[in-house]
């Protein structure tokens, strides 16, 4: 039975962008945040009702209500504090206002980064920083203005929505465009089709960036239809509407309404755990269709027990001849050897040694008896390993590349230059590392289910 760590290996450091608004993406973010993925939530800012509407009108700003929901979904603040942020006043001059909305307004006015203010695990990004209003043209050509009037219809709710648009036209937040460009996976929804999901696609730059992206694109249908918006809709109707604004054949997967992924207490909402597990299965299925991944592994203290060698001969670097009598093969970690024997994917060693020790490092690797498992052995005298990694990337442009090391410093130096690389830290001797590291310590056995055949 694979360990919990093993089950998540296929998703480590995946950049997932969720686009929508309301409670729908809140539940999805809540579930996905339990996995070691990099989450960004691009949130609709066109609401004009309730507390958000009052704030928009009084302060001439964007709607902050949907931002608040995503913030709570991804915040690492204590539970009690998140509940206070969600608190809504029921009397006095603050009646109807959520405390979180007021704090976000203050942060925007002071040009503060809301992700730092609320200690977000990931990023929450308003789709635009410009004010605009949502409009719907009905099948009788009547135009309904305002997100609230579309969401809670005062008109004949049996009239279908013919077209949705915003006025005036506004530009996407540059951070939203950047997140989409870097994404491995883009998820639309769940959320009300015309008031939470599609409004984001109407902002200049969003649809265009999604179309150009090579990320997997997933649309999550709502579990129930919405009166005045999607009543009598079939799943195909949802997809056709998305394609109207995003382009034909733009989606890779559609998650259909299913009671199995519904919250038992509130069947209208997705269960955070179940919907996130389903999404991750789709991601794994999609990435399995790519070329076989490449494993780039550090040598010392990742594959080879240099720590023990140092205990036997503290001066092994300056006097390598003293160690030549040793059985180098016995110093290869048994779990690493088993992993190398079971994995049939392309593998490279990326090792570092000071210039004066390069020949000894080559000899050490040769005597370890594992060189035949590798496509090529890269040894660099530079501490950052970046230049050698670039050679591997250029020769394998279409492969997923995983870099495995026992120290954070080389992982971060490579990741900074090549953000597309998946980086994995292997637990060996508890090196002193940076506090609050985003890397997760894994035993090497956790790699077996992903790379073994």
Secondary structure as UniProt FT lines:
FT   HELIX           4..7
FT   HELIX           9..11
FT   TURN            12..13
FT   STRAND          15..20
FT   HELIX           22..32
FT   TURN            33..34
FT   STRAND          38..43
FT   HELIX           50..59
FT   HELIX           65..74
FT   HELIX           79..86
FT   HELIX           92..94
FT   TURN            95..96
FT   HELIX           99..109
FT   TURN            110..111
FT   HELIX           114..117
FT   TURN            118..119
FT   STRAND          123..126
FT   STRAND          133..138
FT   TURN            139..140
FT   STRAND          143..145
FT   HELIX           147..151
FT   TURN            157..158
FT   STRAND          161..167
FT   HELIX           174..182
FT   STRAND          185..188
FT   HELIX           193..197
FT   HELIX           198..201
FT   HELIX           206..212
FT   STRAND          216..220
FT   TURN            227..232
FT   HELIX           235..246
FT   TURN            248..249
FT   STRAND          253..255
FT   HELIX           259..261
FT   TURN            267..268
FT   HELIX           272..287
FT   TURN            288..289
FT   STRAND          291..297
FT   TURN            301..303
FT   HELIX           306..312
FT   TURN            314..319
FT   HELIX           320..323
FT   TURN            324..325
FT   HELIX           328..331
FT   HELIX           334..342
FT   STRAND          346..352
FT   HELIX           355..357
FT   HELIX           358..367
FT   TURN            368..369
FT   HELIX           371..373
FT   STRAND          376..380
FT   HELIX           386..395
FT   TURN            397..398
FT   STRAND          399..405
FT   HELIX           408..417
FT   TURN            419..420
FT   STRAND          422..426
FT   TURN            435..436
FT   STRAND          441..442
FT   HELIX           444..447
FT   HELIX           448..451
//
